[in-house]
């Protein structure tokens, strides 16, 4: 496959991924913790490099009565890969892929006007275990180990074919592979990877060597939901106090004061309620929300407002959606504990209302938060 065809294929896949993401933007939010079992697919292209065994080929030619006068190699080509994966948890995934590492060749000139040309191509399938170590909210370190099943197709030409067993040969073999790289989340559905991988391969004439692939890949995460912004409804205003009774002699004792509306506001650190880049409330976070509900016993709750905030790391659109999902996750848990859903309103402020300086780690930690404000009346005994 030529470089133009490979790049064209990957461009078409990229357009398809973006179209799928735009189509999903109209779907309702279903499961905020979907990523624990997410499927994804991707495609990559890059530069491949093989090791051609010059010494072995030279020895074979000499054994057939020819001395090598010149030996030229072409050990670099363009490779590509297609893959589908399943995220097992935050740190591990399994990937199944197809790869084409390109074609590599040599040209040997011998005494007596002898020529031997060879070309070998490698393609096949692989199954890898992928480990992911988050470095920041968007950047992760990748490491992979696995196995590849490669088909090697070798073609020889020239007037020194006696040095090899035949002009056209092929080989199928299982071998290990490994790699390292980095992944950067562009948004909730798309990520960009840069990797270096080593494929152990066998050629069709008994040589065992390595092919290295340095690639850039685009990854699309299937089922990643988009969320529409909710409409925030202002809390109802308190009813005006009734007019005082007319003056009548003798004056009656004054009526007791009606309970006055009160407001209580609590702020939770995002790390206390949620795991990294997740919007499902953790068990420890549920305990903190239970403690808040216990403190509200005896209050006639009129309105509860949950507001999510983030730091300034990452794109503002992504931070806005993440803060909104977390605010709604808090609402869902409060509703599950008996709070009337019609009295709870949610907002996502993203990075727009920092409490501290985002240039420091301490400041960013303070800005990642969820606040719960309760408006209601308490009866004083």
N, C-alpha and C positions, 0 to 999 in steps of 0.2 A: 504493500500500500504506500503510495507517495505521500510526501509531507503535506501537500495541498489537500489530498483526500482526508488525511487524518485530522487536520485542523478543521476542515469543513464538517466532518462528522461530529467533532467535539463542540463546534459552534452551534450546530443544530440541537445537540443535547442541552447546551446551556440555555438556548431560547425556549426549549420545551420546559425546562425547570422553572424559568421565570414566569412563563405563562401559567403553569400549575399553581405557582404562588399567588399570582393575581387572581386566579379563579377561586382560590380558597379564602381570599380576603372577605368574601361575603358570607362565609359560613359562621354559625354561632359558636361561641366558646362552649366546649363540652367538658374537657378534663384537664385541669391546670397542671397535673402531674404526669402528663402523657409520656414524658421523655424517658421514664424508667423502662419502657418497652418499645422505643421508637425504632422504626425501620428507616433506612436512608439509602440513597443511591448516588453514584458519582462517576466522574470521568476525568482522566488525567492525560497529559502529554508531556514529553520531556526528551532529554538527551540520553542515549544508551551507549555503553562502551563495553566491548568484549576483549578477551585475551586470546589471541591466535597463537598456537604452539608452533612457532617458527622452527625451533630446534628439532621437533619430532618430524616435521615435513622435510626439513633439510636432510636428516638422517635417512628417511625413506627414499629420497631421490638419489642419494649417494649409494645406497644399497643396490640401486638399479643402474649403476655405472655412470652417473651424471654428477658433476660438481656444480654447485649453485653459484652463479655469477651475480645475481641480483635478486632481491626479495623485497617486495612492497606489500604493505597491508592497508586495509581500510577497516579500522576497528571501531568506528563511531557511526551512529545512525540515529534516527528519530524513533522513539518507542511511545506506545500509548497503552492505556488500560481502562477497563470498564469494571465497575464493582457495585455490589449491593451488600448492605450490612445491617446488623441488628444490634442495638444498644442494649446490653445486658443490665448494666447499672451505670452509675456516674463514671466509673473508672474503666470498664471493660466492654468490648464489643467484638463480634465475630463478623468477618468479611469473606465473601466469595467473589472471585474476580476472574476476568479474562484479560490476558496480556498479549501484546505483540511487541517484541523487543527489537525488531528490525532485522536487517541483513548485513553481514560482515564478510569481507573477502580478502584474498591475497593474490599476488601475481609473482610467480617464481620463474626466473630465467636461468637456464643451465647451459653447460658447454654443449657444443654440437647443435646450436640453434634450437635447444629444447625449451618448451614452455609448459607450465602447469598452472592453470587458474582455478581458483575455488571460491565458492560462495555458500554461506550457511545462514539460515534464518531460524529464529526461535519464536514460538508462540504456544500458548497453552492456558491452563487454568490454575488458580491458587486458592487455598483456604488458609486464612490467617486469624490469629488471636491478636487483637489490637488493644493496647493499654494506653490510657489517657490520664495525664496528670495536669489538672488546671493550675496555671500560673497566675492568671488574672480572671476577671469575669468573662473575658472573651478569648483569651489566648491559652492554649493547652499544648503540652509536650506529648509527642506520640512515640510509641515504640511497638514494633510488631515482630512476631515470629510465626512461621507457618511452613507449609509444604507447597511445592508447585509440581504440576504434571505437564512437562513441556514436550512438544513435538519439534524435532530438529530436522530440517530439510537441507541436504547438502548436494551441491552440483559442481562437478569438476569438468574442465575442458582443457584442450591443448594436446600436444604430441608426446606428453610424458605421463599418460594415464596409467602406465604400468606401476607407478609408485603408489597407487591407491587401488582399492578392491573393485571399484566400479564408478561410472560417471555420475550416477544418481542414487543417493542413499537417504534413508530416513531412520530416525530413532525416537522411541517414546520412553520417557524415564521419569520416576518420582525423585525429587531432590528437595533439600531444605531451602528456605529463603528467610531473610530478615531485613529490617529497616528501621530508620528513625526519622522524625520530622516534627513539624509544628502545624497546628490548626488554629485559624483565626475566624471567629464568628462575624460574618458581615451583618447578619440580622438574625431573626428567629428561625428562618428556614434555610438560609444559605451560609456555607462556610468555605474557606479557602485553605488548601493544604499545600505545603511544600515538603517533599520527602526524598530521601536517598535510600534505595533498596538494592540488595544484592541477591541475585538469582543464581543458584548453583545449577549448572546444566551439563549435559553430555552431547558432544557432537556425533555425527553419524559415522565417524571413523575411529571411535574409541577414546577420544580425548575428553577429559573432564575439566571444566573450568568455570569461570564466573562471568556473569554479565551484570553490570551495574546500571541502574536507571535513576537519573535525577529528574524529578517530575514536579509539575504543579497541577493540582486537581481541584475541581469544583464539586462540592458535596451538597445535595439537596435532601432535607429531612422531611420524610413523608408524614402527613397528618398534622403538621405544625399549625395550630389554629391562629387565626387573626381575630381581634376583638374590636367591636365597635364601641365608641365612647358612650357611657351612660348619660342620661340627662339628670342633672342635679336639680332637685326641687327644694326651694327655700322652705325652711321649717315654718309652720303656721305661727302667726303672731299671737301673742297672749291676748286674751279677751280683755276689753277695757273694764276697769273697775265700775261697779254700779254707783249711781249717784247717791249722795248721802240722804238719809230720811229727812223729811221736813221737821223743822223745829216745833216741838210740842212741849208745853210745860205740864208737868215736870219732865225733864229730859230723861229718856230711857238710858240704861247702861250701854256703853258702846259695844257694837258687834265685834266678835273676835276677828282678827285679821286672817284673810284667806292665805293659804300656803303660797309662797312666792316661788316663781320658777328659778331653778338653780342650774348651773352648768358645770360639769366635771370633764376634764380632758386628761387623757393618759397617753404617753408616747412610748412605743416599744421599739427597740433596736431590731432591724430587719433580720439580723443573724439569729436573734432569739426566737423568731417565729418561723423562719424558713431556711432550708438548705440553700447552698450556692445555686443561683440562677433557677430556683424553683418557686412555685407559688402555692404549694400545698403546705398547710400548717403542720409543723412538727409536733410530736407529743409534748415536748417541753413548752412549745408555744401555746398549745391547748391548755396546759396547766395555768399559764399566765393569764389567758383569757377567762378561764374559770374563776380565777382569783378576782378579776375585775367584776365579773357578774355577781360574785358573792358580796362585794362592796356596794353594789347597786341595790341590794335587797332593801325594801322599804321605800324605794323611789318609784314614783309613778312616771315611767319613761314616756316622753313625748316624741323625741327624735334622737337617733344615733347616727353619727357621721363617721365613716372610716375613710381615711385619706392616706394613700401610699406615696412615699418619697424615695428618690434614689440619689446617688452621687453623680458627678459629671463624667464618669468614665463610660465611654461608648457613645453610640449615636443617640441623639435626643429622642427620636421616634421609638427606638427600642426601649429606652428607659421609661418613656411615657406608658407604653403598653405593659411593661413589667410592673410598674407601680400600681396600675389599675387592676391587674390580675391579682396582685397581693391584697389590695383593699377589698376586692370581691371575695377572696378566699376567707378573709376575716369575717365578712358579712355572712357567708355560707355557714361558718362554724357557729356564729351567734344565733342564727336562725335555727340550727339543729339543736340548740339548747333552749328553745322555746321563745326567743324574742320574735315579735311580729315583724315579718319581712317588710311590710309596708312602712314601717317606722325607721328602717335603716337605709341610708343613702351612702353611695360610694363616690370617691373621686381619685384620680391619679394625677399627681402633680409632677411626676418625673423628677427632673433635676432643677425645676424652676424656683424652688423655695428652700435654698440651703440654710442650715443653721450655723455652719462653720465653714472654714476655708477648705475648698476641695483640693488644694495643692498639697495638703498633708494627709497621711494615712489616718491620723486621729480625726481630722476634720471630715474625711469621707465616711468614716464609720458612723459619726454622729448624723450625717445627712441621710444614711440608709435607714429609714424608719417607717413605721406605720402608726398614725395617731387615731385614737378613738375619742370622739367628743360626744357626751351624753347631755341632753337637755331634758329636764323633767322637774317634778316638785317632790319635796320631802315633807312629810307631816311631822311637825315638832310636837312631841308629847310633853 
